């Protein structure tokens, strides 16, 4: 099971980094979402991957799962949802203002900088 989680984290991270390096806003937003999913899976896996173990100790429980990574993942999901909404609104405002969704659409002005090449 650890190999499956490690592979999932690696694939999510690689796909997220690839999309973040694109020049359009939508793939950048999707890439950051994939990176947050990779971090969430990593945090969840850091709390010992056990099946059927309760997160709280009781008298009849022999093993338990650490509840701290579960709480961290739930908090990270809420924060990433809010930040994704903020970034989508900023990207939508930039697109409506410039009619273009390039991330780096700033080109040097040859009149201000005569050494800049186009």
C-alpha positions as CSV (number, residue, x, y, z in Angstrom):
1,X,0.0,0.0,0.0
2,X,2.9,2.3,0.7
3,X,4.1,1.9,-2.9
4,X,0.7,2.9,-4.2
5,X,0.6,6.0,-2.1
6,X,4.2,7.0,-3.0
7,X,3.3,6.5,-6.7
8,X,0.2,8.6,-6.4
9,X,2.1,11.4,-4.7
10,X,4.8,11.3,-7.4
11,X,2.3,11.3,-10.3
12,X,0.3,14.2,-8.7
13,X,3.4,16.2,-8.0
14,X,4.8,15.6,-11.6
15,X,1.5,16.5,-13.2
16,X,1.1,19.6,-11.0
17,X,4.6,20.9,-11.7
18,X,4.0,20.4,-15.4
19,X,0.8,22.3,-15.4
20,X,2.2,25.1,-13.2
21,X,4.9,25.7,-15.8
22,X,2.3,26.3,-18.6
23,X,1.6,29.8,-19.9
24,X,-2.2,29.9,-19.4
25,X,-4.0,30.6,-16.2
26,X,-6.4,27.6,-16.2
27,X,-3.6,25.0,-16.3
28,X,-1.7,26.9,-13.6
29,X,-4.8,26.8,-11.4
30,X,-5.2,23.1,-12.1
31,X,-1.5,22.5,-11.4
32,X,-1.6,24.2,-8.0
33,X,-4.7,22.1,-7.2
34,X,-2.9,18.9,-8.1
35,X,0.1,20.0,-5.9
36,X,-2.2,20.6,-3.0
37,X,-3.8,17.1,-3.5
38,X,-0.3,15.6,-3.5
39,X,0.6,17.4,-0.2
40,X,-2.7,16.2,1.3
41,X,-2.0,12.6,0.4
42,X,1.5,13.0,1.8
43,X,0.2,14.4,5.1
44,X,-2.4,11.6,5.3
45,X,0.1,8.9,4.6
46,X,2.4,10.3,7.3
47,X,0.0,9.2,10.0
48,X,0.7,5.4,9.5
49,X,-1.4,3.7,6.9
50,X,-3.6,1.3,8.9
51,X,-6.9,-0.2,7.9
52,X,-9.7,-0.4,10.4
53,X,-7.9,1.2,13.3
54,X,-9.7,3.8,15.3
55,X,-8.2,7.3,15.6
56,X,-9.0,7.4,19.3
57,X,-7.6,5.0,21.9
58,X,-10.1,2.9,23.8
59,X,-9.8,-0.1,26.2
60,X,-10.5,-2.7,23.5
61,X,-8.3,-1.1,20.7
62,X,-4.9,-2.6,20.2
63,X,-3.7,-0.3,17.5
64,X,-4.7,3.2,16.6
65,X,-4.3,5.8,13.8
66,X,-2.8,9.1,14.5
67,X,-5.6,11.7,14.2
68,X,-3.3,14.7,13.7
69,X,-2.6,14.2,10.0
70,X,-6.3,13.7,9.4
71,X,-7.0,17.0,11.1
72,X,-4.2,18.7,9.1
73,X,-5.6,17.3,5.8
74,X,-9.1,18.5,6.6
75,X,-7.8,22.0,7.4
76,X,-5.6,22.0,4.2
77,X,-8.6,21.0,2.1
78,X,-10.6,24.0,3.4
79,X,-7.7,26.4,2.9
80,X,-6.9,25.2,-0.6
81,X,-10.6,25.5,-1.6
82,X,-10.7,29.1,-0.4
83,X,-7.4,30.0,-2.1
84,X,-8.4,28.3,-5.3
85,X,-11.6,30.4,-5.3
86,X,-9.5,33.6,-4.8
87,X,-7.1,32.7,-7.6
88,X,-9.9,31.9,-10.0
89,X,-11.5,35.2,-9.3
90,X,-8.2,37.1,-9.9
91,X,-7.6,35.1,-13.1
92,X,-11.1,35.9,-14.3
93,X,-10.6,39.6,-13.6
94,X,-7.3,39.6,-15.4
95,X,-8.9,37.8,-18.4
96,X,-11.8,40.2,-18.6
97,X,-9.5,43.2,-18.3
98,X,-7.0,42.1,-21.0
99,X,-9.0,39.6,-23.2
100,X,-6.0,37.2,-22.8
101,X,-5.2,34.6,-20.3
102,X,-1.4,34.4,-20.7
103,X,0.5,34.3,-17.4
104,X,3.4,36.3,-18.6
105,X,2.0,38.6,-21.3
106,X,4.2,41.5,-20.4
107,X,6.4,42.3,-23.4
108,X,9.2,44.9,-23.1
109,X,8.5,48.3,-24.7
110,X,11.2,49.1,-27.2
111,X,10.6,52.9,-26.8
112,X,11.4,52.8,-23.0
113,X,14.2,50.2,-23.3
114,X,16.1,50.5,-26.7
115,X,18.2,47.4,-25.9
116,X,15.2,45.1,-25.5
117,X,14.6,42.6,-28.3
118,X,11.1,41.6,-29.5
